[in-house]
Amino acid sequence: MLDTLGGLESQSNYQAVSRLGFLGKYQLGEAILFDLGYYTNDPSYYGASFTPDYNDWIGTWTGKDGVSSRQEFLANENNTQETAIRGAFGKNIGYLVNFLAARGRTIESYIGTTKPSLNGATITLSGILAGAHLRGAGNMANFLLDGTPSPDEDGTPIEFYIQVFGGFQIKYTRDQNGNYIVSDSGGTTPPPTDPNGTFTTAQDLGTIPIFVSNADINSNPTTPDRVTGDIGSTYNYGVDKDDFYKITLSSANYLAASISELSGNAGIAIYNSDRTLLSYDNKPGSEADTVRQYLNTGTYYVHVYQNTPVATNYKLSVIAHKSSESGFANNTDLGTFNGDQITRGGAIGVVNENDFFRFKVNSSFTGSSLSVKLLNLTSDADILVYDSAFGLLGKSLNDGTVSENVTLNRSSGLKAGDTYYVQVNPFGSGTPTYNVQVSV
């Protein structure tokens, strides 16, 4: 179980540090290392005013197990990370016992049961421990008690860990000091299976949100459904070659689905409820892939698949568009930006209509920034620029016919090889003509 956990958390890298400051092979944070006695005197983690909490490691290391600094912990001095994860398992068991007891329940009362969001998978002690590791014992207890969903900051659902780690033969006991200890139970582990490796076991993302292009320009745009994953890694069931996701459209819409933030190569495809292939995309290298399709009301499947023997992380983003709007799914292609200026004319032909464009930044582009401009307006309009995951990167909201400009740089989302979307949003009932320009 620990081998699988380390592989999933960090590809078994003792020196890994996540973007949120979690450390090592098992991605342990300030809170659990504080509870285990390795770390203290850090006022910023608990009760931080921002979300998600960030591990800044400005506190003090206690010297427990000979570890007196973050560097020594990452170096796995005295095999401390392996000791710490076992201690963390024991702590989480204790917290779970107490949380559940407050509601008159026990861990054992949930073993062998299931929840609707588990797609038929049963709850096991190892799955419970894995869920607590991902989201904390409190969130794991809430899932057991009420089925409360609890994805982590990267969108990984607690159900995924419960399924992936289900079936490892472990047990817990208490020592003479009352501490909980987790160990191998000595039983035979049933053959594990990939939790979302087939159409039948596809992870259900539910009803896909609908993007409204003429919503209030000053508010945040619709957020797509997003989930992070990886493909090509080896788990207890073998190599993870396929990830399937089930989605539902509440009405006939254009749909856009992408995989971005790739560290290697993967592909994406969409199927109907009869499992017939409708569309796919498979660009070379780590370029983002996108499928775009007009679909009727109903159930569909998104398939992320392995393309090369090299494992890769990915971010899956899925969004639909209202009525006849096509937005991210069906737009004007400006081509590939190599550093030379691209200019395209356009016109808003219908009141309340928005125009969408897309362009790709050449994978060999080495510039530090680029500008997306809206020029030669005949009446007021604004622009918004989005990344490959349909996330807003910037917008320009000048009054009247003043030109609009959004600058992208390496720190604000510019990445060679990625695709970007430009939304032209007219003010009021205006129907302006304009030019869209991409330049350095």
Buried (B, 14 or more C-beta within 10 A) or exposed (E): BBEBBBBBBBBBBBEBBBEBBBBBBBBBBBBBBBBBEBBEEBEBBEEEEEEEBBBEBEBEBBEBBEBBEBEBBBBBBEEBBBBBBBBBBBBBBBBBBEBBEEEEBEBEEBEEEEBEBBBEBBBBBBBBBBBBBBBBBBBBBBBBBEEBBBBBBBBBBBBBBBBBBBBBBBEBEEEEEEEBBBEEBEEEBEEBBBBBBEBEBBBBBEEBBBBBBEEEBEEEBBEBBBBBBBBBBBBBBEBBBBBBBBBBBEEEBBBBBBBBBBBBBBBBBBBBEEEEEBBBBEBEEBBBBBBBBBBEEEBBBBBBBBBEEEBBBBBBBBBBBBEEBBBBBBBEEBEBBEEEEBEBEBEBEEEEBBBBBBBBBBBEBEBEEBBBBBBBBEBBBBBBBBBBBBBBBBBBBBEEBEBBBBBBEEEEBBBBBBBBBBBBBBBEEBBBBBBBBBEE
